[in-house]
Amino acid sequence: MNETELLADRFEEHRGRLKAVAYRMLGSTAEAEDAVQDTWVKLSRTDADDIRNLGGWLTTVVGRVCLDLLRSRNLRREEPIDDTFVPDPVIRPLSQIDPEQEVLQADSVGLALLVVLETLEPAERLAFVLHDMFAVPFDDIAPIVERSSAATRQLASRARRRVRGATPSAQPDLGRQRQVVDAFMAAAHAGDFEALVTVLDPDIVLRVDSGALVGGAAASKLVRGAKRVAEQAMTFRQFAPQVRTVLVNGTVGLVNVVEGQALAVMAVTVVDGRITEMYILADPDRLARLDLSALD
């Protein structure tokens, strides 16, 4: 085995963590893969013998790659991200639960948190993700954002306040989550409007991201309130036969699959036995790129 192969093997040992960092930074599975690959290219062009802590070096490099991607994305975007945006979901079978590996898996971060992270400035997002989620010291993050350690600490602090203020303390028990999701689908399948309203929080927020390929931007929507969301959910009954209960970013959700192709993915936030947030990705272009191999 030559030096390049040995270095590649060492890199693969860190791939899971790097992908988890990139996914939290970018909210896109495809872009996260690209960021990890760019990190490998940078490593392959570096004298690895001079790297004392390979894991730390790779984490900061992938962070820098993601920061550049975020800044470039913001420059290209003509309009700020709207309230209907739903990040790329990561789908796993409901039976695939491995707590020991969860910290390294991209789906251990919920869509609700990813939506909030999308509202942060790139440097704030980097400081929060690297420090609060991956315990990278501020002294190591500061050079990436070109600020002092104290200023970097303030970036993370601002991000932390926004995250805490926008993400409720959700039900962690998957069994209880499934009870609520099953009750929701049963009511939708039966066309029971009152039962739907009962399982929804009065202040529930529904985000539907249909992208630009289904009826234009108007197909995406933001709906608030239990009765209005229940009205939308009444249409779900036609999809009930094709719906599968799965893990969506580590929590119980649903995917509508026909002939191996996802037509929609739904994630929810459950608090005190009711659904407080609902996220539906129905963008055909992004759905076509989802990895459903774990469901086979």
C-alpha positions as CSV (number, residue, x, y, z in Angstrom):
1,M,0.0,0.0,0.0
2,N,1.5,3.3,-1.1
3,E,1.4,6.6,0.8
4,T,-1.6,7.9,-1.0
5,E,-3.6,4.8,-0.2
6,L,-2.6,5.0,3.5
7,L,-3.6,8.7,3.6
8,A,-7.0,7.8,1.9
9,D,-7.6,5.1,4.6
10,R,-6.9,7.7,7.3
11,F,-9.2,10.1,5.7
12,E,-12.0,7.6,5.5
13,E,-11.8,7.2,9.3
14,H,-13.0,10.8,9.5
15,R,-15.5,10.9,6.7
16,G,-18.6,10.4,8.8
17,R,-17.7,13.3,11.1
18,L,-16.8,15.5,8.2
19,K,-20.1,14.8,6.4
20,A,-22.0,15.5,9.6
21,V,-20.2,18.9,9.9
22,A,-20.9,19.8,6.3
23,Y,-24.5,18.7,6.4
24,R,-25.2,20.9,9.4
25,M,-23.4,23.8,7.7
26,L,-25.1,23.5,4.4
27,G,-28.4,21.7,4.9
28,S,-27.8,19.9,1.6
29,T,-26.7,16.3,1.3
30,A,-25.2,16.8,-2.2
31,E,-23.3,19.9,-1.2
32,A,-22.1,18.2,2.0
33,E,-20.6,15.4,-0.1
34,D,-18.9,17.9,-2.4
35,A,-17.5,19.7,0.6
36,V,-16.1,16.5,2.0
37,Q,-14.6,15.7,-1.4
38,D,-13.0,19.1,-1.6
39,T,-11.5,18.5,1.8
40,W,-9.9,15.3,0.6
41,V,-8.4,17.1,-2.4
42,K,-6.9,19.7,0.0
43,L,-5.5,16.9,2.2
44,S,-4.0,15.1,-0.8
45,R,-2.1,18.2,-1.8
46,T,-0.8,18.8,1.7
47,D,2.2,17.2,3.5
48,A,0.3,15.1,6.0
49,D,3.4,14.5,8.0
50,D,3.2,18.1,9.2
51,I,-0.3,17.6,10.5
52,R,-0.3,16.8,14.2
53,N,-4.0,16.3,14.7
54,L,-5.5,15.0,11.5
55,G,-9.1,15.0,12.8
56,G,-8.9,18.6,14.0
57,W,-7.2,19.7,10.8
58,L,-9.9,18.1,8.6
59,T,-12.7,19.5,10.7
60,T,-11.4,23.1,10.3
61,V,-10.8,22.6,6.6
62,V,-14.2,21.3,5.9
63,G,-15.6,24.2,8.0
64,R,-13.7,26.7,5.8
65,V,-14.9,25.0,2.6
66,C,-18.5,25.2,3.9
67,L,-18.1,28.8,4.9
68,D,-16.9,29.7,1.4
69,L,-19.9,27.8,-0.1
70,L,-22.4,29.6,2.1
71,R,-20.9,33.0,1.3
72,S,-21.0,32.2,-2.4
73,R,-24.6,30.9,-2.1
74,N,-25.6,34.2,-0.5
75,L,-24.0,36.2,-3.2
76,R,-25.8,34.2,-5.9
77,R,-29.2,34.2,-4.2
78,E,-31.2,37.1,-5.6
79,E,-33.7,37.0,-2.8
80,P,-33.3,35.9,0.9
81,I,-34.4,32.4,1.8
82,D,-38.2,32.3,2.4
83,D,-40.3,30.7,5.2
84,T,-41.2,27.7,3.0
85,F,-37.6,26.3,2.6
86,V,-37.2,22.8,3.8
87,P,-33.6,21.4,4.0
88,D,-32.6,18.1,2.4
89,P,-33.9,15.3,4.7
90,V,-32.0,12.2,5.6
91,I,-34.2,9.1,5.6
92,R,-33.6,5.9,7.5
93,P,-35.7,2.9,8.3
94,L,-37.6,3.2,11.6
95,S,-35.8,0.1,12.9
96,Q,-32.3,1.6,12.2
97,I,-31.4,3.1,15.5
98,D,-27.8,3.0,16.7
99,P,-27.3,5.5,19.6
100,E,-23.6,4.9,19.7
101,Q,-23.2,6.0,16.1
102,E,-25.8,8.8,16.1
103,V,-23.4,11.6,16.9
104,L,-21.6,10.8,13.6
105,Q,-24.7,10.5,11.5
106,A,-26.0,13.5,9.5
107,D,-29.6,12.6,10.5
108,S,-29.1,13.2,14.2
109,V,-29.9,16.9,13.6
110,G,-33.5,17.7,13.1
111,L,-35.0,19.7,10.2
112,A,-36.3,22.3,12.7
113,L,-32.8,23.1,13.8
114,L,-31.5,23.1,10.2
115,V,-34.3,25.6,9.3
116,V,-33.1,27.9,12.0
117,L,-29.5,27.5,11.0
118,E,-30.4,28.7,7.5
119,T,-31.4,32.1,9.0
120,L,-27.9,32.7,10.5
121,E,-25.1,34.6,8.9
122,P,-22.4,32.2,7.5
123,A,-19.8,33.1,10.2
124,E,-22.4,32.7,13.0
125,R,-23.4,29.3,11.6
126,L,-19.8,28.1,11.4
127,A,-19.0,29.2,15.0
128,F,-22.2,27.6,16.4
129,V,-21.8,24.3,14.4
130,L,-18.1,23.8,15.1
131,H,-18.1,24.9,18.7
132,D,-21.5,23.8,20.1
133,M,-22.0,20.7,18.0
134,F,-18.4,19.4,17.6
135,A,-16.6,21.0,20.5
136,V,-14.0,22.8,18.3
137,P,-12.2,25.4,20.4
138,F,-12.8,29.1,19.6
139,D,-9.1,29.5,19.1
140,D,-9.3,27.1,16.2
141,I,-12.4,28.6,14.7
142,A,-11.2,32.2,14.9
143,P,-8.7,32.0,12.0
144,I,-11.5,30.6,9.7
145,V,-13.8,33.5,10.2
146,E,-10.9,35.9,10.4
147,R,-11.8,37.3,13.9
148,S,-10.5,37.2,17.4
149,S,-11.4,34.3,19.7
150,A,-13.5,36.7,21.7
151,A,-15.4,37.9,18.7
152,T,-15.9,34.3,17.5
153,R,-17.3,33.5,20.9
154,Q,-19.8,36.3,20.4
155,L,-20.8,34.9,17.0
156,A,-21.6,31.5,18.6
157,S,-23.4,33.2,21.5
158,R,-25.7,35.1,19.1
159,A,-26.4,32.0,17.1
160,R,-27.1,30.0,20.3
161,R,-29.7,32.5,21.5
162,R,-31.5,32.4,18.2
163,V,-31.5,28.6,18.1
164,R,-32.8,28.3,21.7
165,G,-35.5,30.8,21.0
166,A,-36.8,29.1,17.8
167,T,-36.5,25.3,18.5
168,P,-38.9,23.9,21.1
169,S,-38.0,21.1,23.5
170,A,-39.4,18.2,21.4
171,Q,-40.5,14.8,22.5
172,P,-37.4,12.6,22.4
173,D,-39.1,9.2,22.7
174,L,-39.5,7.6,19.2
175,G,-42.4,5.4,20.4
176,R,-44.5,8.4,21.5
177,Q,-43.5,10.2,18.4
178,R,-44.9,7.3,16.3
179,Q,-48.1,7.2,18.2
180,V,-48.8,10.9,17.3
181,V,-47.8,10.4,13.7
182,D,-49.9,7.3,13.4
183,A,-52.9,9.1,14.9
184,F,-52.3,11.9,12.4
185,M,-52.3,9.6,9.4
186,A,-55.3,7.6,10.7
187,A,-57.3,10.8,11.0
188,A,-56.2,12.0,7.5
189,H,-57.0,8.6,5.9
190,A,-60.4,8.5,7.5
191,G,-61.1,12.1,6.6
192,D,-61.8,12.9,10.3
193,F,-61.2,16.7,10.5
194,E,-61.9,16.9,14.2
195,A,-59.4,14.1,15.0
196,L,-56.8,15.9,12.9
197,V,-57.3,19.2,14.8
198,T,-56.9,17.3,18.1
199,V,-53.5,15.9,17.2
200,L,-52.2,19.3,16.0
201,D,-51.0,22.1,18.2
202,P,-53.2,25.2,17.9
203,D,-50.2,27.2,16.8
204,I,-48.8,24.6,14.4
205,V,-46.7,25.8,11.5
206,L,-46.7,23.8,8.2
207,R,-44.0,24.4,5.6
208,V,-44.4,22.9,2.1
209,D,-41.3,23.3,-0.2
210,S,-42.3,22.3,-3.7
211,G,-39.4,24.0,-5.4
212,A,-39.8,25.7,-8.8
213,L,-40.9,22.6,-10.8
214,V,-44.4,22.0,-9.5
215,G,-46.7,24.8,-10.3
216,G,-44.0,27.4,-9.8
217,A,-43.2,29.0,-6.5
218,A,-46.9,29.3,-5.6
219,A,-47.0,25.6,-4.9
220,S,-44.8,26.2,-1.8
221,K,-46.7,27.5,1.2
222,L,-46.5,28.4,4.8
223,V,-49.7,27.6,6.8
224,R,-50.3,28.4,10.4
225,G,-53.0,27.2,12.9
226,A,-54.5,23.7,13.5
227,K,-57.7,24.2,11.5
228,R,-55.9,25.5,8.4
229,V,-53.2,22.8,8.6
230,A,-56.0,20.1,9.1
231,E,-57.6,21.4,5.9
232,Q,-54.4,20.8,4.0
233,A,-53.9,17.4,5.7
234,M,-57.3,16.2,4.5
235,T,-55.7,15.8,1.0
236,F,-53.2,13.3,2.4
237,R,-55.8,10.5,2.4
238,Q,-55.2,9.8,-1.3
239,F,-51.5,9.1,-0.6
240,A,-52.1,6.8,2.5
241,P,-51.5,3.5,0.6
242,Q,-48.0,4.6,-0.5
243,V,-46.9,6.2,2.7
244,R,-44.2,4.6,4.8
245,T,-43.2,5.5,8.4
246,V,-39.5,6.2,8.6
247,L,-36.9,8.2,10.5
248,V,-36.5,11.6,9.0
249,N,-33.4,13.3,10.5
250,G,-33.6,11.1,13.5
251,T,-37.3,11.6,14.3
252,V,-40.4,9.8,13.2
253,G,-41.7,11.0,9.8
254,L,-43.3,9.8,6.6
255,V,-42.2,9.3,3.0
256,N,-44.5,8.8,0.0
257,V,-42.8,6.3,-2.3
258,V,-44.0,5.1,-5.6
259,E,-41.9,2.6,-7.6
260,G,-38.8,3.4,-5.6
261,Q,-39.1,7.2,-6.1
262,A,-40.0,9.6,-3.3
263,L,-42.9,11.9,-4.1
264,A,-42.9,13.7,-0.8
265,V,-41.2,13.5,2.6
266,M,-42.7,14.8,5.8
267,A,-41.0,15.5,9.1
268,V,-42.7,16.7,12.3
269,T,-41.9,18.1,15.7
270,V,-43.9,16.6,18.5
271,V,-44.3,18.5,21.8
272,D,-46.6,17.3,24.6
273,G,-48.4,14.8,22.4
274,R,-49.2,17.2,19.6
275,I,-47.5,18.2,16.3
276,T,-46.1,21.7,16.6
277,E,-44.2,21.9,13.3
278,M,-44.6,20.0,10.0
279,Y,-42.1,20.1,7.1
280,I,-42.9,18.7,3.7
281,L,-40.4,18.5,0.9
282,A,-42.2,18.0,-2.5
283,D,-39.6,19.4,-4.8
284,P,-39.2,16.8,-7.6
285,D,-35.6,17.8,-8.4
286,R,-34.4,17.5,-4.9
287,L,-36.4,14.4,-4.1
288,A,-34.9,12.6,-7.1
289,R,-31.5,13.0,-5.5
290,L,-32.4,11.6,-2.2
291,D,-30.7,8.4,-1.1
292,L,-33.4,5.8,-0.3
293,S,-31.1,2.8,-0.4
294,A,-31.4,2.4,3.4
295,L,-35.1,1.6,2.9
296,D,-34.5,-1.4,0.7
